[in-house]
Amino acid sequence: MADAQRIEEALRRVRDGDPDAFSVVVDETLVIVTAYISFFIADRSLVEDVVQETYVGAFQRLGEYSLGTDFLAWLKTGAKMAALAARRARQRKSAAHERYVDRVQHLLGAAAGEHEDATPVEDQLSALRQCIDALGQRAAQMLSLRYFEGLDLGEVARRCDTSAGAIATALHRVRAGLAKCIEARVQS
């Protein structure tokens, strides 16, 4: 159970200019906040992201908290709002993905009917898999994070410990290389 007195003392220290004291707050509340957010979100990786977002937000809005009141309740309110927002965003993204997949399938079906001599989609997918398997570890990681996990450039950059601009440039090069690789494999 969280020690309210220890949390309040740490919060006073943070307000007095010791930002490192916030780690005491995290240590005291992490299990409770993680469990609370897990009530709203089932995806473990998303839970971790929302937990981090909750603490960053709490630190940034610490001036809004009244010392001596229930910090854990205040923190849970922020956690609930962040969890529900993340869940809504995930649902919107999933719905958009479903619409996109339906549209791509329709377009591929139409294109296959128009171009009888075109390379079958299965051959192209097989070539794509082989080309992805041939990528270096870093390129494969960036590709996976961006396109298979659906992370935005900022999050991919954070996980790869580089800038979003560098990720955008690298992904542009990876996509161009994949296109050439697929073309070469399909033609052979």
C-alpha positions in Angstrom: 0.0 0.0 0.0 1.2 3.5 -0.8 2.6 5.5 2.1 0.7 8.8 1.8 3.0 10.6 4.2 6.1 9.6 2.2 4.4 10.7 -1.0 3.5 14.1 0.4 7.0 14.6 1.6 8.4 13.7 -1.8 5.9 16.1 -3.5 7.1 18.9 -1.2 10.7 18.2 -2.2 9.7 18.3 -5.9 8.0 21.6 -5.5 11.0 22.9 -3.6 13.2 22.2 -6.6 14.2 18.5 -6.3 12.7 16.8 -9.4 14.5 13.6 -8.5 12.2 13.2 -5.5 9.4 12.3 -7.9 10.9 8.9 -8.2 9.7 8.2 -4.6 6.2 9.0 -5.8 6.6 6.6 -8.7 8.0 3.9 -6.4 5.1 4.3 -4.0 2.3 4.3 -6.5 3.5 2.3 -9.6 1.9 -1.0 -8.8 -1.5 0.6 -7.9 -1.5 2.9 -11.0 -0.5 0.0 -13.3 -3.2 -2.2 -11.9 -5.7 0.6 -12.2 -4.9 1.3 -15.8 -5.0 -2.4 -16.6 -8.6 -2.3 -15.6 -9.3 -0.1 -18.6 -6.8 -1.5 -21.1 -5.9 -5.2 -21.8 -2.9 -4.6 -24.0 0.2 -4.8 -21.8 2.4 -2.6 -24.0 -0.3 0.0 -24.2 -0.7 -0.1 -20.4 3.0 0.6 -20.0 2.7 3.5 -22.4 -0.3 5.0 -20.5 1.5 4.5 -17.1 4.4 6.5 -18.4 2.1 9.1 -19.9 0.3 9.3 -16.5 3.4 10.0 -14.6 4.8 12.5 -17.1 1.4 14.3 -17.0 1.3 14.3 -13.2 4.8 15.7 -13.0 4.0 18.4 -15.5 0.7 19.3 -13.7 2.0 19.0 -10.2 1.2 22.6 -9.5 -2.5 21.8 -9.9 -2.3 19.3 -7.0 -3.2 20.6 -3.5 -0.7 19.3 -1.0 -2.4 17.5 1.9 -5.2 16.1 -0.2 -5.4 12.5 -1.6 -2.6 12.4 -4.2 -3.3 8.8 -5.2 -7.0 9.7 -6.1 -5.7 12.7 -8.0 -3.2 10.5 -9.9 -5.9 7.9 -10.6 -8.1 10.5 -12.2 -5.3 11.4 -14.6 -4.6 7.8 -15.2 -8.3 7.0 -16.0 -8.5 9.9 -18.5 -5.2 8.8 -20.2 -6.4 5.2 -20.3 -9.8 6.0 -21.8 -8.2 8.4 -24.4 -5.6 5.7 -25.4 -8.4 3.1 -25.7 -10.5 5.4 -27.9 -7.4 6.2 -30.0 -6.7 2.4 -30.4 -10.3 1.8 -31.4 -10.2 4.6 -34.0 -6.9 3.3 -35.4 -8.3 -0.3 -35.5 -11.4 0.9 -37.4 -9.3 2.9 -39.8 -7.1 -0.1 -40.3 -10.1 -2.3 -41.1 -11.4 0.2 -43.6 -7.9 0.4 -45.2 -7.6 -3.4 -45.4 -11.0 -3.7 -47.1 -10.1 -1.0 -49.6 -6.8 -2.5 -50.4 -8.4 -5.9 -50.9 -10.9 -4.4 -53.2 -8.3 -2.5 -55.2 -6.1 -5.6 -55.5 -9.0 -7.7 -56.7 -9.9 -5.1 -59.3 -6.3 -4.8 -60.4 -5.9 -8.6 -60.7 -9.0 -8.7 -62.9 -7.6 -5.9 -65.2 -4.1 -7.3 -65.5 -4.3 -11.0 -66.1 -0.5 -11.1 -66.9 0.4 -9.3 -63.7 2.4 -11.1 -61.1 0.1 -12.8 -58.6 -0.3 -11.1 -55.3 1.0 -14.2 -53.5 4.3 -14.0 -55.4 4.6 -10.3 -54.4 3.9 -11.1 -50.8 6.4 -13.9 -50.8 9.0 -11.6 -52.3 8.1 -9.0 -49.7 8.7 -11.5 -46.9 12.0 -12.6 -48.3 13.1 -8.9 -48.7 12.1 -8.1 -45.1 14.0 -11.1 -43.9 17.1 -9.9 -45.7 17.0 -6.5 -43.9 19.5 -5.6 -41.3 18.4 -5.7 -37.7 18.0 -2.0 -37.2 16.0 -1.5 -40.4 13.8 -4.4 -39.6 13.2 -3.0 -36.1 12.2 0.4 -37.5 10.0 -1.2 -40.1 8.3 -3.4 -37.5 7.7 -0.7 -35.0 6.3 1.7 -37.6 4.2 -0.5 -39.9 3.5 -3.7 -38.0 3.0 -2.2 -34.5 1.6 1.1 -36.0 3.7 3.4 -33.8 4.1 7.1 -34.8 7.5 8.4 -35.9 8.1 10.0 -32.5 7.6 6.8 -30.6 9.7 4.8 -33.1 12.5 7.4 -32.7 12.3 7.2 -28.9 12.6 3.4 -29.0 15.4 3.5 -31.5 17.1 6.3 -29.6 17.3 8.7 -32.5 15.3 11.6 -34.0 12.0 11.4 -35.8 13.7 13.0 -38.9 16.3 10.3 -38.9 13.6 7.6 -38.7 11.6 9.2 -41.6 14.7 9.3 -43.8 15.7 5.7 -42.9 12.2 4.4 -43.5 12.1 6.2 -46.9 15.4 4.4 -47.8 14.1 1.0 -46.5 10.9 1.3 -48.5 12.8 2.2 -51.7 15.1 -0.8 -51.1 12.2 -3.1 -50.5 10.5 -1.9 -53.7 13.7 -2.7 -55.7 14.2 -6.0 -53.9 10.6 -7.1 -54.6 10.8 -6.1 -58.2 14.0 -8.1 -58.6 12.6 -11.2 -56.9 9.4 -11.2 -58.8 11.1 -10.8 -62.2 13.5 -13.6 -61.6 
